[in-house]
Amino acid sequence: MVHRNPHLAKLASGYLFPEINRRKREFLVHHPEAKIISLGIGNTTEPLSPHIAHALAYAAQHLATREGYSGYGDEQGLPALREKIAHVLYKGSINPDEVFISDGAKCDLGRLQLLFGCQATIAVQDPTYPVYVDGSVLIGATGHSTDHGFKGVVYMPCTPENNFFPNLTTLPRTDLIYFCSPNNPTGAVATKKQLEQLVAFAKQNKSIIIFDAAYSEYIEEPTLPKSIYEIDGAREVAIEVSSFSKLIGFTGVRLGWCVVPQTLCYDDGTPVAKDWNRIVTTIFNGASNIAQHGGLAALDHQGQEEMKATIAYTKKNARIIRSALLELGFDAYGGINSPYIWAKRLGKTEKSWDIFNELLETSHVVTTPGSGFGPSGEGFLRFSAFGHREDVEEAVQRLQQTLR
Amino acid sequence: MVHRNPHLAKLASGYLFPEINRRKREFLVHHPEAKIISLGIGNTTEPLSPHIAHALAYAAQHLATREGYSGYGDEQGLPALREKIAHVLYKGSINPDEVFISDGAKCDLGRLQLLFGCQATIAVQDPTYPVYVDGSVLIGATGHSTDHGFKGVVYMPCTPENNFFPNLTTLPRTDLIYFCSPNNPTGAVATKKQLEQLVAFAKQNKSIIIFDAAYSEYIEEPTLPKSIYEIDGAREVAIEVSSFSKLIGFTGVRLGWCVVPQTLCYDDGTPVAKDWNRIVTTIFNGASNIAQHGGLAALDHQGQEEMKATIAYTKKNARIIRSALLELGFDAYGGINSPYIWAKRLGKTEKSWDIFNELLETSHVVTTPGSGFGPSGEGFLRFSAFGHREDVEEAVQRLQQTLR
């Protein structure tokens, strides 16, 4: 008989967001009348902008014509889109052939684990997006689960006490360092100086940084870096993962990219990009051609204007939530250069799932328990600013009524 | 410094199709005037049918409306599409919740390797689609490459001598058995009796069959099984992978599916579907919502008619190629219930790449060398029937002129 892959058995049955949905459904069974508002999963809610939707529809219709039809494209993506990403979003700090188009950051993160295999040691921010660790567990790069996370993973606490940036001097060396800025879930954005320290640390340790920049366009302070490649020397130590999901509402359309610089090499001198290319040509067949035409439209002049408007809408939501939480006596972080607000009640020692349950039961508002993002997330909740304005306003009103 | 993943180093640099493109480009450098016709890679060329393209375009436009917008959907796919696949394509022999929608069979095959991990032993048809072996190499389930394939992989010769079905009585047990029918590249279709033997063999050995049915709709003989689930007992031993790519020309749109029956379990009793669900929710985020609406349209009455017409077009191409090759003194197989023709010259002992080069140089026709599909493919070429009719006719004319 076929044995179960022992690495899969290590993963707890509940990935964070399915567990939230389970609790929400259970609550609705007992309170079918409740109108639940979700500030939980970071799922986009606003319609696509007309320009981008038109480009998608045009690309689809065009596939029904002989001159417009296309079958398999380059697994690495449409050359025009790779070029546009390099020029518009990276201002030429990377080359188009270093951009690999994908069906989203989560999928790329899964493939990146395959790139490094089960021998690679990893460090993650704590708290952070669960996929870095779960993906490493799947490939066998970690030990078993404990109360303090998975054995073999270096958790780098990022808390209010250290201003959400790890103390690098006390950290052991790892092969990979996952780093997400603006961070999901804390909303913290690393400064240029901090990222310089991180790049220097990676250089000194001969580590590779996997930099998740999925929320970079939410950064409005001009001194804060939007890409790791704004840091000198990053091209020798960093891969960057990003996505159109939270830029233009493509969570369902599926489009992202990954930057693997030609200058990033293994210890034997082999360029990492060579193996990455082998992986994307072997077990991936490119992002949907329709989605890629939407991405192209998002990067022209009109698309950029519309993208900014979509992001501004979400950021206004974030400020509404942040202000309300501060006023209600929460310690609240993020929500300025990020769509996420990271909050705990001042002067209380309580478990994340307990506050989650309380808000669900008293306000019918779904949040995300901070403990799901790592051991240092315990006691916090993540509030997502993705939602219709009136829902966000109503959620905030309910919280004001029940928590004041 | 980070070490290179040793499994990646095992893979030869050239995946078959990039190597073909390289030779084609090199030929064009020296013969810029040549009008090359490709019967090589199985890439679709005909425009999408209007009904399906309209559904795609409508879905895209609908995303620009508040009521039509959707963000993250279920990672497993749209419930309506899962249901329609179970009913229309499987006539109810599987349940909708056993269907997992994906961005294509190749991508699913990559994730399936992750499901079983590096401990799983594998068997493949020889010749066969290279991704089964390459994906296994990536995950570390094989040894090094040799002249006769990768160590640790059981190659099951499928040749004219055994009527393209392996002699199961001489085979060792493996955890996984990859089986593709209609086979890529040979075009051979396993009979019901043969698949009954295969299922019995898997049961006896407590193996899992990964059945690739990507070309099943090309089967026209009603006695030949289109799905492994037409065989009694297959629900306990088989996963089926399939795709819209060659059904409706979605090679660029990206849409496929995978069937994991609830009744398929590991030796500890854990349902395989539980782990598969964990994988698709952890490192995959669902197929593009636009593509899924195209898949839905393909499965309604009009879509089914159009799908049949598209397949009939390709199959007519296949018969043209097959007839010409037979007439030219080739041993030619497939091309009846399959878009591929598998051929070698009668009475000659020659290498696949040599015939490939000869046809490229004399006829400016690109084929696929059979040796790229496994050790038993040496000496053969695969001719793909995907192409515009006039190109296929011209390619055949050229072959008649140069080879006669």
Interface residues (C-beta under 8 A of the other chain):
Chain A: M1 V2 H3 R4 N5 P6 H7 L8 A9 L11 S13 Y15 P18 I41 N43 T44 T45 E46 P47 L48 S49 P50 I52 A53 H54 L56 A57 Y58 A59 A60 Q61 L63 A64 T65 R66 G68 Y69 S70 G71 Y72 G73 D103 G104 K106 C107 L109 G110 R111 Q113 L114 L115 F116 G117 C118 Q119 A120 V131 D134 G135 L138 I139 G140 D175 L176 K206 S207 I208 G249 T251 G252 V253 R254 Y266 D267 D268 T270 K274 D275 R278 I279 T281 T282 I283 F284 N285 G286 A287 S288 N289 I290 A291 G294 F386
Chain B: M1 V2 H3 R4 N5 P6 H7 L8 A9 L11 S13 Y15 P18 I41 N43 T44 T45 E46 P47 L48 S49 P50 I52 A53 H54 L56 A57 Y58 A59 A60 Q61 L63 A64 T65 R66 G68 Y69 S70 G71 Y72 G73 D103 G104 K106 C107 L109 G110 R111 Q113 L114 L115 F116 G117 C118 Q119 A120 V131 D134 G135 L138 I139 G140 D175 L176 K206 S207 I208 G249 T251 G252 V253 R254 Y266 D267 D268 T270 K274 D275 R278 I279 T281 T282 I283 F284 N285 G286 A287 S288 N289 I290 A291 G294 F386
